[in-house]
Amino acid sequence: MKDIFDLALLQNTIRTATPLILAALGGLLTMHAGILNIGMEGMILIGAFFGVLGSYFFASSFMGVVLAIISGIVIGALFGFFVIELKSDEFIIGIAINIFAGGLTVFLLRSIFGVKGAFSSPDIKPLPDLHLPFLDKIEVLDKIFNNHSILVYVSWILVLLIYILLYKTPYGYWIRGVGEHEEAIETAGINPKKIKYISSILGGVFCGIAGAHLSLGYLTLFTENMSAGKGFISLAAIIFGGSNPIKVYGASLLFGFFDALGIRMQSLGIASQFTQMIPYVATVLVLFMVAQKKLMKRKGN
């Protein structure tokens, strides 16, 4: 057991949880605005591809993140247009975006880089790791929290900023108001469509950043379908955390722990077919627990 549960596992938990945290922050914004974004999976995948594309051609990880953000803006706006303007079913549009993202990235991977399956190159510049000198004297904290990709630390700041935005600013009240009672917000002179569009675009931006971390911070390459269900796990974290940024952060860490645990067990020689199931089984169990809790509350009432 000591070979599995150690400080390195906690360090890997933070790394694997970061794309979940970033995507979940975007997804909870659209959730509060009354939109269920099933398309986060595809948005993460597209962000991962354009992160590598920007890093490779501009020799800059910063430009990779910029291109990932731009891709998120475009896909988020497209999702918003279909759901808000055309009144299309958000579930169907989300699934369509996931399918579109899988096909688009495979096509671009073969058209631009001329490879199938995966693309890696020494010309891809990874996101820089950040070293916090004040943690050097505390071995446990240094091992767990130091020398992560810069987006890991950015994600922590964003959790607090999104919490303040939602619960301490007028714009946050408008977002939650649109999701809870759109007519009341409209009566107050606020345009619900505008709020929903902004939330949808911000959701795409956060998913794009999550994808950039996946391909430039966690790994330094792009592989087909490398999002590997992280969009759906992020959605589970939103549901489990009740769309509260702090609780969603905790839920993302939980799912990130199970993901890191699966990777650790695989490195110890346990069959990959089993270890790869761990984060998804954990997700299903957590959602089952949430559903049971809500059912018990209804029976109690």
VOPAGU-2260 file (C-alpha; in pm, 1 decimal, decimal comma):
REM VOPAGU-2260
SITE   aa  ch    i         X         Y         Z
SITE  MET   A    0       0,0       0,0       0,0
SITE  LYS   A    1     293,0     234,0      67,1
SITE  ASP   A    2     388,4     204,1    -300,1
SITE  ILE   A    3      48,0     345,7    -393,6
SITE  PHE   A    4     -51,0     595,7    -124,1
SITE  ASP   A    5     229,9     844,9     -86,2
SITE  LEU   A    6     301,1    1215,6    -137,0
SITE  ALA   A    7     363,9    1163,2    -508,0
SITE  LEU   A    8       4,8    1041,8    -543,3
SITE  LEU   A    9    -122,7    1365,6    -389,7
SITE  GLN   A   10     105,5    1564,1    -620,2
SITE  ASN   A   11     -34,1    1378,7    -922,2
SITE  THR   A   12    -386,4    1432,8    -790,1
SITE  ILE   A   13    -338,3    1808,3    -818,6
SITE  ARG   A   14    -211,7    1772,1   -1175,7
SITE  THR   A   15    -488,4    1540,3   -1292,3
SITE  ALA   A   16    -757,7    1746,9   -1119,8
SITE  THR   A   17    -657,9    2077,8   -1282,6
SITE  PRO   A   18    -829,4    2026,3   -1622,7
SITE  LEU   A   19   -1138,8    1905,9   -1434,4
SITE  ILE   A   20   -1135,4    2217,4   -1215,0
SITE  LEU   A   21   -1095,0    2455,5   -1508,4
SITE  ALA   A   22   -1364,9    2292,1   -1720,8
SITE  ALA   A   23   -1601,8    2264,3   -1422,9
SITE  LEU   A   24   -1565,3    2635,9   -1349,5
SITE  GLY   A   25   -1680,0    2711,0   -1702,6
SITE  GLY   A   26   -1957,9    2455,9   -1687,4
SITE  LEU   A   27   -2098,0    2585,9   -1358,9
SITE  LEU   A   28   -2129,0    2934,6   -1508,3
SITE  THR   A   29   -2352,3    2802,0   -1785,6
SITE  MET   A   30   -2533,4    2584,1   -1530,7
SITE  HIS   A   31   -2616,8    2888,9   -1319,5
SITE  ALA   A   32   -2741,3    3062,4   -1634,8
SITE  GLY   A   33   -2984,5    2776,0   -1695,0
SITE  ILE   A   34   -2785,7    2588,3   -1961,2
SITE  LEU   A   35   -2656,4    2233,9   -1926,1
SITE  ASN   A   36   -2332,5    2216,7   -2125,3
SITE  ILE   A   37   -2279,7    1856,7   -2235,8
SITE  GLY   A   38   -2031,8    1982,8   -2496,5
SITE  MET   A   39   -1747,7    2045,3   -2249,6
SITE  GLU   A   40   -1579,7    1724,4   -2359,8
SITE  GLY   A   41   -1544,4    1851,1   -2715,7
SITE  MET   A   42   -1441,9    2199,2   -2603,5
SITE  ILE   A   43   -1158,3    2053,6   -2395,5
SITE  LEU   A   44   -1041,6    1841,2   -2689,2
SITE  ILE   A   45   -1039,0    2133,8   -2931,6
SITE  GLY   A   46    -857,1    2347,7   -2673,7
SITE  ALA   A   47    -594,3    2074,9   -2634,4
SITE  PHE   A   48    -533,8    2061,5   -3009,4
SITE  PHE   A   49    -508,9    2436,2   -3062,6
SITE  GLY   A   50    -286,5    2463,7   -2755,6
SITE  VAL   A   51     -36,3    2232,3   -2923,8
SITE  LEU   A   52     -86,5    2407,3   -3258,8
SITE  GLY   A   53      -7,5    2750,9   -3115,2
SITE  SER   A   54     284,2    2626,6   -2907,7
SITE  TYR   A   55     437,7    2444,3   -3204,9
SITE  PHE   A   56     407,5    2714,7   -3471,8
SITE  PHE   A   57     479,1    3015,5   -3248,0
SITE  ALA   A   58     736,0    2836,8   -3028,5
SITE  SER   A   59     550,6    2971,5   -2727,8
SITE  SER   A   60     331,3    2800,7   -2468,6
SITE  PHE   A   61     165,5    3137,3   -2406,6
SITE  MET   A   62      49,3    3150,9   -2768,5
SITE  GLY   A   63     -73,6    2795,3   -2730,0
SITE  VAL   A   64    -296,5    2904,1   -2443,1
SITE  VAL   A   65    -411,9    3206,7   -2644,0
SITE  LEU   A   66    -516,9    2988,6   -2938,5
SITE  ALA   A   67    -689,1    2748,1   -2699,6
SITE  ILE   A   68    -883,9    3040,6   -2550,7
SITE  ILE   A   69    -980,3    3167,8   -2896,7
SITE  SER   A   70   -1104,1    2821,1   -2992,3
SITE  GLY   A   71   -1306,4    2815,2   -2670,0
SITE  ILE   A   72   -1462,7    3151,2   -2751,3
SITE  VAL   A   73   -1565,0    3033,1   -3098,3
SITE  ILE   A   74   -1711,5    2700,9   -2982,5
SITE  GLY   A   75   -1876,8    2861,2   -2679,0
SITE  ALA   A   76   -2039,4    3124,6   -2900,7
SITE  LEU   A   77   -2148,8    2855,2   -3147,7
SITE  PHE   A   78   -2302,1    2651,2   -2866,3
SITE  GLY   A   79   -2477,3    2961,7   -2736,9
SITE  PHE   A   80   -2611,8    3053,2   -3079,7
SITE  PHE   A   81   -2780,6    2718,1   -3129,5
SITE  VAL   A   82   -2911,9    2688,8   -2773,7
SITE  ILE   A   83   -3007,8    3051,0   -2703,9
SITE  GLU   A   84   -3091,5    3196,5   -3042,9
SITE  LEU   A   85   -3227,5    2893,2   -3226,9
SITE  LYS   A   86   -3379,2    2730,3   -2914,8
SITE  SER   A   87   -3216,0    2397,2   -3000,5
SITE  ASP   A   88   -3200,7    2119,1   -2743,7
SITE  GLU   A   89   -2886,9    2182,8   -2536,5
SITE  PHE   A   90   -2823,9    1811,6   -2485,8
SITE  ILE   A   91   -2828,4    1736,1   -2859,5
SITE  ILE   A   92   -2611,0    2038,7   -2943,1
SITE  GLY   A   93   -2362,1    1937,5   -2674,3
SITE  ILE   A   94   -2334,3    1585,1   -2811,5
SITE  ALA   A   95   -2300,2    1728,6   -3163,0
SITE  ILE   A   96   -2008,5    1946,9   -3046,1
SITE  ASN   A   97   -1838,4    1643,4   -2891,8
SITE  ILE   A   98   -1870,0    1447,8   -3216,7
SITE  PHE   A   99   -1761,8    1749,9   -3420,6
SITE  ALA   A  100   -1455,8    1803,2   -3198,4
SITE  GLY   A  101   -1345,9    1441,1   -3238,6
SITE  GLY   A  102   -1373,2    1455,7   -3616,5
SITE  LEU   A  103   -1223,0    1804,6   -3649,9
SITE  THR   A  104    -913,4    1731,8   -3443,3
SITE  VAL   A  105    -847,2    1404,3   -3626,3
SITE  PHE   A  106    -882,3    1583,0   -3962,0
SITE  LEU   A  107    -656,5    1873,0   -3859,9
SITE  LEU   A  108    -401,0    1638,4   -3704,4
SITE  ARG   A  109    -363,6    1454,2   -4034,0
SITE  SER   A  110    -392,3    1762,7   -4256,3
SITE  ILE   A  111    -153,6    1992,3   -4068,7
SITE  PHE   A  112      95,2    1753,1   -3908,1
SITE  GLY   A  113      52,5    1454,0   -4139,9
SITE  VAL   A  114      27,6    1200,9   -3857,8
SITE  LYS   A  115    -233,0     965,6   -3717,6
SITE  GLY   A  116    -307,2     896,5   -3352,7
SITE  ALA   A  117     -66,8    1136,1   -3182,6
SITE  PHE   A  118     165,7    1427,4   -3249,2
SITE  SER   A  119     469,6    1513,2   -3038,6
SITE  SER   A  120     770,0    1727,3   -3118,1
SITE  PRO   A  121    1057,1    1895,9   -2932,5
SITE  ASP   A  122     928,4    2218,6   -3091,5
SITE  ILE   A  123     615,8    2205,3   -2872,8
SITE  LYS   A  124     688,0    2435,5   -2579,8
SITE  PRO   A  125     532,9    2310,5   -2254,3
SITE  LEU   A  126     377,7    2539,1   -1996,8
SITE  PRO   A  127     641,7    2652,1   -1746,0
SITE  ASP   A  128     646,4    2501,0   -1398,7
SITE  LEU   A  129     626,0    2744,5   -1110,8
SITE  HIS   A  130     857,4    2710,0    -812,2
SITE  LEU   A  131     748,1    2863,4    -481,2
SITE  PRO   A  132    1065,3    2918,4    -273,0
SITE  PHE   A  133     879,4    2964,2      57,6
SITE  LEU   A  134     768,2    2598,2      40,3
SITE  ASP   A  135    1124,2    2463,3      19,8
SITE  LYS   A  136    1164,5    2444,3     397,1
SITE  ILE   A  137     850,7    2232,2     445,4
SITE  GLU   A  138     918,0    1899,6     277,6
SITE  VAL   A  139     558,6    1773,7     268,3
SITE  LEU   A  140     416,0    2095,6     123,0
SITE  ASP   A  141     710,5    2127,2    -115,5
SITE  LYS   A  142     650,3    1776,9    -249,9
SITE  ILE   A  143     275,2    1822,8    -294,8
SITE  PHE   A  144     228,2    2185,4    -397,4
SITE  ASN   A  145     553,8    2296,0    -562,1
SITE  ASN   A  146     677,4    2277,7    -922,6
SITE  HIS   A  147     342,6    2243,8   -1095,5
SITE  SER   A  148     237,1    2392,6   -1428,0
SITE  ILE   A  149     147,9    2759,1   -1393,9
SITE  LEU   A  150    -215,1    2680,9   -1483,3
SITE  VAL   A  151    -244,3    2470,2   -1167,1
SITE  TYR   A  152    -194,9    2782,6    -956,0
SITE  VAL   A  153    -409,5    2989,4   -1189,9
SITE  SER   A  154    -693,9    2741,5   -1139,9
SITE  TRP   A  155    -682,2    2797,3    -761,5
SITE  ILE   A  156    -709,8    3173,3    -810,7
SITE  LEU   A  157    -993,8    3130,7   -1058,5
SITE  VAL   A  158   -1193,5    2925,4    -807,5
SITE  LEU   A  159   -1190,9    3219,4    -566,5
SITE  LEU   A  160   -1260,4    3474,1    -841,0
SITE  ILE   A  161   -1558,6    3279,4    -974,9
SITE  TYR   A  162   -1694,1    3242,2    -620,9
SITE  ILE   A  163   -1667,0    3618,7    -566,6
SITE  LEU   A  164   -1820,2    3684,2    -909,0
SITE  LEU   A  165   -2122,3    3461,6    -845,1
SITE  TYR   A  166   -2198,4    3552,1    -485,7
SITE  LYS   A  167   -2052,7    3897,5    -425,3
SITE  THR   A  168   -2118,6    4096,7    -744,6
SITE  PRO   A  169   -2431,8    4216,8    -927,2
SITE  TYR   A  170   -2330,6    4024,0   -1238,2
SITE  GLY   A  171   -2326,2    3704,1   -1035,6
SITE  TYR   A  172   -2678,0    3772,8    -914,3
SITE  TRP   A  173   -2785,8    3828,6   -1274,2
SITE  ILE   A  174   -2634,4    3496,5   -1385,1
SITE  ARG   A  175   -2806,5    3305,1   -1107,9
SITE  GLY   A  176   -3125,7    3500,7   -1162,6
SITE  VAL   A  177   -3136,6    3407,5   -1530,5
SITE  GLY   A  178   -3111,2    3041,2   -1438,0
SITE  GLU   A  179   -3364,2    3058,6   -1155,9
SITE  HIS   A  180   -3621,8    3306,8   -1283,2
SITE  GLU   A  181   -3550,6    3452,7   -1626,5
SITE  GLU   A  182   -3870,6    3659,5   -1641,0
SITE  ALA   A  183   -3785,0    3842,0   -1318,2
SITE  ILE   A  184   -3440,3    3936,9   -1450,1
SITE  GLU   A  185   -3594,4    4060,7   -1775,0
SITE  THR   A  186   -3844,5    4270,0   -1578,0
SITE  ALA   A  187   -3551,2    4428,9   -1394,9
SITE  GLY   A  188   -3415,8    4550,6   -1730,7
SITE  ILE   A  189   -3143,0    4289,5   -1774,2
SITE  ASN   A  190   -3113,4    4108,1   -2108,8
SITE  PRO   A  191   -3122,4    3732,1   -2030,5
SITE  LYS   A  192   -2988,3    3640,2   -2375,6
SITE  LYS   A  193   -2680,4    3853,4   -2323,3
SITE  ILE   A  194   -2611,0    3692,2   -1986,1
SITE  LYS   A  195   -2652,0    3344,7   -2133,7
SITE  TYR   A  196   -2422,6    3425,3   -2427,5
SITE  ILE   A  197   -2151,2    3559,2   -2197,4
SITE  SER   A  198   -2181,4    3254,7   -1971,1
SITE  SER   A  199   -2164,6    3018,3   -2268,4
SITE  ILE   A  200   -1856,7    3191,3   -2408,4
SITE  LEU   A  201   -1685,5    3195,5   -2067,8
SITE  GLY   A  202   -1764,1    2825,0   -2040,4
SITE  GLY   A  203   -1585,8    2769,6   -2370,9
SITE  VAL   A  204   -1288,5    2978,5   -2257,4
SITE  PHE   A  205   -1241,7    2777,1   -1938,3
SITE  CYS   A  206   -1271,1    2449,9   -2128,9
SITE  GLY   A  207   -1014,3    2576,1   -2380,9
SITE  ILE   A  208    -772,6    2654,7   -2097,9
SITE  ALA   A  209    -839,7    2309,1   -1951,3
SITE  GLY   A  210    -747,5    2157,5   -2287,4
SITE  ALA   A  211    -428,6    2365,7   -2304,5
SITE  HIS   A  212    -326,3    2237,2   -1962,4
SITE  LEU   A  213    -394,5    1882,9   -2075,7
SITE  SER   A  214    -171,3    1905,4   -2384,4
SITE  LEU   A  215      92,4    2154,5   -2265,4
SITE  GLY   A  216      95,0    2129,3   -1885,7
SITE  TYR   A  217      11,4    1770,3   -1799,2
SITE  LEU   A  218     156,5    1624,5   -2120,2
SITE  THR   A  219     347,4    1785,6   -2407,4
SITE  LEU   A  220     169,5    1632,6   -2704,6
SITE  PHE   A  221    -169,1    1582,2   -2862,4
SITE  THR   A  222    -339,3    1248,2   -2905,9
SITE  GLU   A  223    -675,4    1174,2   -3062,3
SITE  ASN   A  224    -960,0    1191,5   -2808,2
SITE  MET   A  225    -715,2    1282,1   -2531,7
SITE  SER   A  226    -992,1    1452,6   -2332,0
SITE  ALA   A  227   -1095,8    1093,0   -2246,5
SITE  GLY   A  228   -1422,3    1173,5   -2070,7
SITE  LYS   A  229   -1288,3    1466,0   -1865,7
SITE  GLY   A  230   -1572,4    1689,6   -1983,9
SITE  PHE   A  231   -1829,1    1444,9   -1848,0
SITE  ILE   A  232   -1635,0    1400,6   -1523,2
SITE  SER   A  233   -1627,0    1781,2   -1488,3
SITE  LEU   A  234   -2004,5    1783,0   -1532,4
SITE  ALA   A  235   -2030,1    1523,8   -1255,1
SITE  ALA   A  236   -1813,9    1747,2   -1034,1
SITE  ILE   A  237   -2052,4    2037,7   -1097,2
SITE  ILE   A  238   -2352,5    1827,2    -999,5
SITE  PHE   A  239   -2176,8    1679,9    -695,2
SITE  GLY   A  240   -2061,3    2025,9    -585,3
SITE  GLY   A  241   -2401,6    2185,2    -632,3
SITE  SER   A  242   -2253,8    2438,4    -877,8
SITE  ASN   A  243   -2072,3    2607,4    -588,6
SITE  PRO   A  244   -1711,9    2688,4    -700,3
SITE  ILE   A  245   -1553,8    2583,9    -368,8
SITE  LYS   A  246   -1746,0    2255,8    -349,2
SITE  VAL   A  247   -1689,8    2189,2    -719,7
SITE  TYR   A  248   -1317,4    2237,1    -659,7
SITE  GLY   A  249   -1331,1    1973,8    -386,2
SITE  ALA   A  250   -1528,8    1736,0    -609,3
SITE  SER   A  251   -1274,9    1783,5    -889,7
SITE  LEU   A  252    -992,8    1698,5    -650,1
SITE  LEU   A  253   -1180,3    1382,7    -552,5
SITE  PHE   A  254   -1217,6    1272,1    -914,9
SITE  GLY   A  255    -859,1    1376,7    -985,0
SITE  PHE   A  256    -745,9    1153,6    -697,5
SITE  PHE   A  257    -918,8     850,6    -850,2
SITE  ASP   A  258    -764,5     932,8   -1188,7
SITE  ALA   A  259    -417,3     959,2   -1033,0
SITE  LEU   A  260    -481,4     638,5    -839,2
SITE  GLY   A  261    -561,2     454,2   -1162,0
SITE  ILE   A  262    -240,3     578,1   -1322,5
SITE  ARG   A  263     -36,6     478,5   -1016,3
SITE  MET   A  264    -185,7     128,5   -1005,0
SITE  GLN   A  265    -114,1      85,5   -1375,0
SITE  SER   A  266     252,2     174,2   -1318,3
SITE  LEU   A  267     267,7    -106,0   -1060,6
SITE  GLY   A  268     172,9    -364,5   -1320,8
SITE  ILE   A  269    -202,0    -384,8   -1263,3
SITE  ALA   A  270    -396,1    -439,1   -1586,8
SITE  SER   A  271    -474,7    -110,3   -1761,8
SITE  GLN   A  272    -823,6    -235,6   -1850,6
SITE  PHE   A  273    -900,5    -226,8   -1477,5
SITE  THR   A  274    -714,7      88,2   -1374,1
SITE  GLN   A  275    -866,6     300,5   -1650,7
SITE  MET   A  276   -1211,0     216,0   -1516,0
SITE  ILE   A  277   -1144,5     364,7   -1171,5
SITE  PRO   A  278   -1225,2     735,8   -1232,6
SITE  TYR   A  279   -1539,0     650,6   -1431,4
SITE  VAL   A  280   -1667,0     399,2   -1176,4
SITE  ALA   A  281   -1606,5     660,6    -905,5
SITE  THR   A  282   -1800,9     917,2   -1110,8
SITE  VAL   A  283   -2099,4     685,6   -1150,6
SITE  LEU   A  284   -2098,9     600,3    -778,8
SITE  VAL   A  285   -2084,8     966,0    -677,3
SITE  LEU   A  286   -2372,5    1057,3    -909,6
SITE  PHE   A  287   -2569,9     763,8    -772,1
SITE  MET   A  288   -2512,1     893,8    -418,5
SITE  VAL   A  289   -2626,4    1243,7    -520,1
SITE  ALA   A  290   -2941,5    1103,2    -683,2
SITE  GLN   A  291   -3018,1     892,7    -374,3
SITE  LYS   A  292   -2970,8    1191,8    -145,3
SITE  LYS   A  293   -3211,0    1403,0    -351,0
SITE  LEU   A  294   -3463,2    1118,8    -357,0
SITE  MET   A  295   -3448,8    1086,1      22,7
SITE  LYS   A  296   -3503,1    1461,2      60,8
SITE  ARG   A  297   -3811,0    1445,2    -158,3
SITE  LYS   A  298   -3951,3    1155,6      42,6
SITE  GLY   A  299   -3880,7    1348,0     362,4
SITE  ASN   A  300   -4080,1    1641,7     235,0
